[in-house]
């Protein structure tokens, strides 16, 4: 079931606190907060889809040097001498800052 984002509508028309609720895609939008009874409006938000470059998958990929190289990135790590050594990707094997 999708998660929808709602915002409390204050009497003066200003935006109130936001909250999320899981609802069936066929359920009617809420008109009042389920706990407090305050009027609410459903917000339009960007859908989150776990694809190749989603946040969830990209965080895992960035930790894997082999995968970074396959994606075309180059990763350098500073060694004890202060030089940067290449760990992933293409480029010179070391850099001196």
C-alpha positions in Angstrom: 0.0 0.0 0.0 1.3 3.5 -0.8 2.2 6.0 1.9 0.5 9.4 1.5 1.7 12.7 3.0 -0.8 15.1 4.6 -0.6 18.5 6.1 -2.8 20.1 8.8 -4.6 23.2 7.6 -4.7 25.9 10.3 -7.6 28.3 10.6 -5.5 31.2 9.3 -4.7 29.1 6.1 -1.0 28.6 7.0 0.6 25.2 6.8 0.6 23.0 9.8 2.5 19.9 10.9 3.0 17.2 8.2 2.4 13.5 8.7 2.4 10.3 6.6 -0.1 7.6 6.6 -0.4 4.3 4.7 -3.6 3.9 2.8 -5.1 1.8 0.0 -4.7 3.4 -3.4 -8.5 3.1 -3.6 -9.2 4.8 -0.3 -10.6 8.4 -0.3 -8.2 11.1 0.8 -8.5 12.0 4.5 -10.2 15.3 5.3 -9.4 15.3 9.1 -6.4 14.1 11.2 -7.2 10.6 12.4 -6.2 11.4 16.0 -6.8 15.1 16.6 -9.7 15.7 14.1 -8.0 18.8 12.7 -8.7 19.5 8.9 -6.0 18.2 6.6 -5.1 18.2 2.9 -3.2 15.6 1.0 0.1 16.8 -0.5 1.6 15.8 -3.9 5.0 14.3 -3.4 7.6 12.6 -5.5 7.2 8.8 -5.6 10.1 6.7 -4.3 11.0 3.9 -6.6 13.9 1.6 -5.8 15.6 1.5 -9.2 19.3 1.3 -10.3 20.2 4.7 -9.0 17.8 5.0 -6.1 19.2 6.3 -2.7 18.9 2.9 -1.1 20.7 1.1 -3.9 23.3 3.9 -4.5 24.4 3.9 -0.9 25.3 0.2 -1.1 27.0 0.7 -4.5 29.2 3.6 -3.3 30.7 1.3 -0.6 31.8 -1.3 -3.2 34.9 -0.1 -5.1 34.4 -2.6 -7.9 30.9 -1.3 -8.6 32.1 2.3 -8.5 34.6 1.6 -11.2 31.9 -0.2 -13.3 29.7 2.9 -13.0 32.5 5.1 -14.3 33.6 6.7 -11.0 37.2 7.0 -9.8 37.8 6.8 -6.1 41.0 7.9 -4.3 41.9 7.3 -0.7 44.5 9.2 1.3 47.3 7.0 2.6 49.6 7.5 5.6 52.1 9.5 3.4 49.4 12.0 2.5 49.3 10.8 -1.1 46.0 9.8 -2.7 45.9 6.2 -4.0 43.4 5.0 -6.6 41.0 2.4 -5.3 38.5 2.3 -8.1 38.1 3.5 -11.7 40.6 4.8 -14.1 43.3 7.4 -13.8 46.8 7.8 -12.4 47.6 5.2 -9.6 48.5 8.0 -7.1 48.0 11.8 -6.8 50.0 14.2 -4.7 48.0 17.0 -3.3 
